[in-house]
């Protein structure tokens, strides 16, 4: 099963922004109140993320949701 392009792009954006802010996956997961392995799965486009979790990640990264979807 091939990965959805939007999931791949979303995961790439999360990873890029997370790294630019000097956060580990564990630090981001703590700030977003999500499990660390879940963050990894999002970054690898292995999970179809919910809107509420997109909002949690955006808030934790201190960016607008649109930045994660570009």
VENSUL-V330675 format. One record per residue. N is the residue number from 1. PHI is phi as a letter, one per 20 degrees, with the letter a starting at -180 (999 if undefined). PSI is psi in degrees with one decimal (NA if undefined). D_FIRST is the distance of its C-alpha to the first C-alpha in whole Angstrom. Layout:
n:N phi:PHI psi:PSI d_first:D_FIRST
n:N phi:PHI psi:PSI d_first:D_FIRST
This chain:
n:1 phi:999 psi:125.0 d_first:0
n:2 phi:e psi:150.8 d_first:4
n:3 phi:f psi:143.5 d_first:7
n:4 phi:f psi:137.6 d_first:9
n:5 phi:g psi:-37.9 d_first:12
n:6 phi:f psi:-36.0 d_first:15
n:7 phi:f psi:-39.0 d_first:13
n:8 phi:f psi:-48.7 d_first:13
n:9 phi:f psi:-43.0 d_first:17
n:10 phi:g psi:-48.1 d_first:18
n:11 phi:f psi:-41.5 d_first:17
n:12 phi:f psi:-41.7 d_first:19
n:13 phi:f psi:-42.3 d_first:22
n:14 phi:g psi:-48.0 d_first:22
n:15 phi:f psi:-46.2 d_first:23
n:16 phi:f psi:-46.5 d_first:25
n:17 phi:f psi:-42.1 d_first:27
n:18 phi:g psi:-48.1 d_first:27
n:19 phi:f psi:-37.6 d_first:28
n:20 phi:f psi:-24.4 d_first:31
n:21 phi:e psi:2.9 d_first:32
n:22 phi:m psi:29.0 d_first:33
n:23 phi:d psi:141.5 d_first:31
n:24 phi:e psi:167.1 d_first:29
n:25 phi:g psi:-39.0 d_first:26
n:26 phi:f psi:-42.8 d_first:28
n:27 phi:f psi:-43.3 d_first:31
n:28 phi:f psi:-43.2 d_first:28
n:29 phi:f psi:-38.1 d_first:27
n:30 phi:f psi:-46.6 d_first:31
n:31 phi:f psi:-34.2 d_first:32
n:32 phi:e psi:-6.0 d_first:29
n:33 phi:l psi:50.1 d_first:29
n:34 phi:c psi:159.9 d_first:26
n:35 phi:f psi:144.1 d_first:25
n:36 phi:g psi:-41.2 d_first:24
n:37 phi:f psi:-30.6 d_first:21
n:38 phi:f psi:-42.3 d_first:20
n:39 phi:f psi:-44.4 d_first:21
n:40 phi:f psi:-41.2 d_first:19
n:41 phi:f psi:-35.8 d_first:16
n:42 phi:f psi:-47.1 d_first:16
n:43 phi:f psi:-28.8 d_first:17
n:44 phi:e psi:6.8 d_first:14
n:45 phi:l psi:37.5 d_first:12
n:46 phi:e psi:-8.0 d_first:11
n:47 phi:c psi:140.4 d_first:13
n:48 phi:e psi:103.1 d_first:13
n:49 phi:f psi:147.0 d_first:17
n:50 phi:e psi:160.6 d_first:20
n:51 phi:f psi:-38.6 d_first:23
n:52 phi:f psi:-35.2 d_first:25
n:53 phi:f psi:-31.2 d_first:23
n:54 phi:f psi:-43.7 d_first:23
n:55 phi:f psi:-42.8 d_first:27
n:56 phi:f psi:-44.0 d_first:27
n:57 phi:f psi:-43.2 d_first:26
n:58 phi:g psi:-45.5 d_first:28
n:59 phi:f psi:-42.5 d_first:31
n:60 phi:f psi:-35.1 d_first:30
n:61 phi:e psi:-6.4 d_first:30
n:62 phi:l psi:47.8 d_first:33
n:63 phi:c psi:160.8 d_first:31
n:64 phi:f psi:148.6 d_first:30
n:65 phi:g psi:-37.9 d_first:27
n:66 phi:g psi:-30.4 d_first:27
n:67 phi:f psi:-29.2 d_first:27
n:68 phi:e psi:-16.8 d_first:24
n:69 phi:d psi:-5.2 d_first:22
n:70 phi:f psi:NA d_first:24
